[in-house]
Amino acid sequence: MKKLILIALLAFVGTANAQTEKGNWMFGGATTFNFNSSNPSAKQDGVTIDGIKTSNITATPSVGYFVMNNLAIGMDLELSVQKTKEYQSYGSPMIDVKTTVFGIIPSATYYFKNESKAFPYIGAGAGYAVAKAKVADTTIEPTNFFVWKIKGGVAYMITNDISVDFGLNYNQLSTKFNYPSGESYKSFNKNFGANLGFTLFLN
């Protein structure tokens, strides 16, 4: 009986490890809760102004192909909705700002093979995104951004073909605005968050 159990466990481990072999595909989906660094509060003429309050949630469908054992090259599609309360001018009431971002990010993910159901992984990618904002009742024209990201975590095999993924990621969006006067400035949006998702491995 003990031998049968041992054989079954070894067979499962071998099958799970095989999911990250060259030639296999992975299809995933994750939800990320991002935590933006808020601007510090300011004090002027005895008046304290609170920092910006931000909440952000991102859904990320992804696909990858294992070009070599444990290394998958693919694409992440990110849809992010960010809600912020900001001051339109000094001393004015806070207004609601809603920003929707859609990004296409070519990426690479590496899984660290081991003899357990859990595979640590790291990944990175860079691509482009388009953002559309609504300030109070006014819609702002879409803006194009360059975006890059890094991620890491653990994929735990709950079946031979499906893993539940726990991880952290950091991404940064940047764009450049030009004024009619010829002056310009760069805008950065930095996000750090925790994500939960599932991945399907196919050979």
BAZALUM-776410 format. One record per residue (C-alpha): residue number from 1; residue in three letters; x negated, y, z negated. Coordinates in steps of 0.5 Angstrom, whole numbers. Example, Ala and Ser with C-alpha at 12.3 -4.5 7.8 and 13.67 -1.06 7.14 Angstrom:
(1; ALA; (-25; -9; -16))
(2; SER; (-27; -2; -14))
***
This chain:
(1; MET; (0; 0; 0))
(2; LYS; (-6; 5; -2))
(3; LYS; (-9; 3; 5))
(4; LEU; (-3; 5; 9))
(5; ILE; (-2; 12; 5))
(6; LEU; (-9; 13; 6))
(7; ILE; (-8; 11; 14))
(8; ALA; (-2; 16; 14))
(9; LEU; (-6; 22; 11))
(10; LEU; (-12; 21; 16))
(11; ALA; (-7; 21; 22))
(12; PHE; (-3; 27; 19))
(13; VAL; (-10; 31; 18))
(14; GLY; (-13; 29; 25))
(15; THR; (-6; 31; 28))
(16; ALA; (-6; 37; 25))
(17; ASN; (-13; 39; 27))
(18; ALA; (-12; 37; 34))
(19; GLN; (-7; 43; 35))
(20; THR; (-13; 48; 35))
(21; GLU; (-17; 44; 40))
(22; LYS; (-18; 47; 47))
(23; GLY; (-13; 47; 52))
(24; ASN; (-7; 47; 47))
(25; TRP; (-2; 53; 47))
(26; MET; (0; 57; 41))
(27; PHE; (7; 61; 40))
(28; GLY; (8; 65; 34))
(29; GLY; (12; 70; 31))
(30; ALA; (11; 75; 24))
(31; THR; (14; 80; 20))
(32; THR; (9; 85; 17))
(33; PHE; (11; 90; 12))
(34; ASN; (6; 96; 12))
(35; PHE; (3; 100; 7))
(36; ASN; (1; 107; 9))
(37; SER; (-4; 111; 5))
(38; SER; (0; 117; 3))
(39; ASN; (-2; 124; 4))
(40; PRO; (-4; 127; -3))
(41; SER; (0; 132; -7))
(42; ALA; (-2; 139; -6))
(43; LYS; (-1; 145; -11))
(44; GLN; (0; 152; -9))
(45; ASP; (2; 158; -13))
(46; GLY; (5; 154; -18))
(47; VAL; (9; 150; -13))
(48; THR; (7; 142; -12))
(49; ILE; (9; 139; -6))
(50; ASP; (9; 131; -6))
(51; GLY; (6; 127; -1))
(52; ILE; (9; 124; 5))
(53; LYS; (13; 118; 4))
(54; THR; (13; 112; 9))
(55; SER; (16; 105; 10))
(56; ASN; (14; 101; 16))
(57; ILE; (16; 94; 18))
(58; THR; (13; 91; 24))
(59; ALA; (16; 84; 28))
(60; THR; (10; 81; 32))
(61; PRO; (12; 75; 37))
(62; SER; (5; 72; 40))
(63; VAL; (2; 67; 45))
(64; GLY; (-5; 64; 45))
(65; TYR; (-9; 59; 49))
(66; PHE; (-14; 55; 46))
(67; VAL; (-20; 57; 51))
(68; MET; (-25; 53; 46))
(69; ASN; (-24; 49; 40))
(70; ASN; (-21; 53; 35))
(71; LEU; (-21; 60; 39))
(72; ALA; (-14; 62; 42))
(73; ILE; (-14; 68; 47))
(74; GLY; (-7; 71; 48))
(75; MET; (-3; 77; 47))
(76; ASP; (1; 80; 41))
(77; LEU; (7; 84; 43))
(78; GLU; (9; 89; 37))
(79; LEU; (15; 93; 35))
(80; SER; (15; 97; 29))
(81; VAL; (20; 102; 26))
(82; GLN; (17; 107; 21))
(83; LYS; (21; 112; 17))
(84; THR; (18; 118; 14))
(85; LYS; (20; 124; 10))
(86; GLU; (16; 130; 12))
(87; TYR; (16; 138; 10))
(88; GLN; (18; 142; 17))
(89; SER; (15; 148; 13))
(90; TYR; (12; 150; 7))
(91; GLY; (17; 150; 1))
(92; SER; (23; 147; 6))
(93; PRO; (27; 141; 4))
(94; MET; (24; 134; 7))
(95; ILE; (27; 132; 13))
(96; ASP; (27; 125; 16))
(97; VAL; (23; 122; 22))
(98; LYS; (24; 116; 25))
(99; THR; (18; 113; 30))
(100; THR; (19; 107; 34))
(101; VAL; (13; 104; 37))
(102; PHE; (12; 98; 42))
(103; GLY; (5; 95; 43))
(104; ILE; (2; 90; 48))
(105; ILE; (-5; 88; 45))
(106; PRO; (-9; 83; 48))
(107; SER; (-12; 79; 42))
(108; ALA; (-17; 73; 40))
(109; THR; (-15; 69; 34))
(110; TYR; (-20; 64; 31))
(111; TYR; (-18; 58; 26))
(112; PHE; (-23; 55; 21))
(113; LYS; (-22; 47; 22))
(114; ASN; (-22; 43; 16))
(115; GLU; (-19; 37; 13))
(116; SER; (-13; 40; 10))
(117; LYS; (-6; 42; 12))
(118; ALA; (-9; 50; 11))
(119; PHE; (-13; 53; 16))
(120; PRO; (-16; 60; 15))
(121; TYR; (-16; 64; 21))
(122; ILE; (-19; 71; 23))
(123; GLY; (-17; 75; 29))
(124; ALA; (-17; 82; 33))
(125; GLY; (-15; 85; 39))
(126; ALA; (-14; 92; 42))
(127; GLY; (-9; 95; 47))
(128; TYR; (-4; 100; 48))
(129; ALA; (3; 103; 45))
(130; VAL; (8; 108; 47))
(131; ALA; (12; 111; 41))
(132; LYS; (18; 115; 41))
(133; ALA; (20; 119; 35))
(134; LYS; (26; 122; 32))
(135; VAL; (26; 128; 28))
(136; ALA; (32; 130; 24))
(137; ASP; (37; 130; 30))
(138; THR; (32; 132; 35))
(139; THR; (29; 126; 40))
(140; ILE; (21; 127; 42))
(141; GLU; (18; 125; 48))
(142; PRO; (15; 118; 48))
(143; THR; (7; 119; 47))
(144; ASN; (2; 113; 49))
(145; PHE; (-3; 111; 44))
(146; PHE; (-9; 107; 44))
(147; VAL; (-8; 101; 38))
(148; TRP; (-13; 96; 35))
(149; LYS; (-12; 91; 30))
(150; ILE; (-16; 86; 25))
(151; LYS; (-12; 80; 22))
(152; GLY; (-14; 75; 17))
(153; GLY; (-10; 69; 13))
(154; VAL; (-8; 62; 12))
(155; ALA; (-4; 58; 17))
(156; TYR; (-1; 52; 13))
(157; MET; (2; 46; 17))
(158; ILE; (9; 44; 15))
(159; THR; (10; 39; 20))
(160; ASN; (5; 36; 26))
(161; ASP; (6; 42; 30))
(162; ILE; (9; 48; 26))
(163; SER; (5; 52; 21))
(164; VAL; (7; 58; 16))
(165; ASP; (3; 63; 16))
(166; PHE; (1; 68; 10))
(167; GLY; (-4; 74; 12))
(168; LEU; (-6; 81; 12))
(169; ASN; (-7; 86; 17))
(170; TYR; (-10; 93; 19))
(171; ASN; (-8; 97; 25))
(172; GLN; (-10; 104; 28))
(173; LEU; (-6; 108; 33))
(174; SER; (-9; 114; 36))
(175; THR; (-8; 119; 41))
(176; LYS; (-10; 126; 44))
(177; PHE; (-5; 132; 45))
(178; ASN; (-7; 138; 49))
(179; TYR; (-5; 145; 48))
(180; PRO; (-3; 150; 54))
(181; SER; (-9; 154; 51))
(182; GLY; (-14; 148; 53))
(183; GLU; (-15; 146; 45))
(184; SER; (-14; 139; 43))
(185; TYR; (-13; 135; 37))
(186; LYS; (-13; 127; 36))
(187; SER; (-7; 124; 32))
(188; PHE; (-9; 117; 28))
(189; ASN; (-4; 113; 25))
(190; LYS; (-7; 108; 20))
(191; ASN; (-3; 102; 17))
(192; PHE; (-5; 96; 12))
(193; GLY; (0; 91; 11))
(194; ALA; (2; 84; 9))
(195; ASN; (5; 79; 14))
(196; LEU; (9; 72; 14))
(197; GLY; (11; 68; 20))
(198; PHE; (11; 62; 24))
(199; THR; (7; 59; 29))
(200; LEU; (8; 53; 34))
(201; PHE; (3; 49; 37))
(202; LEU; (4; 45; 43))
(203; ASN; (-1; 41; 47))
***
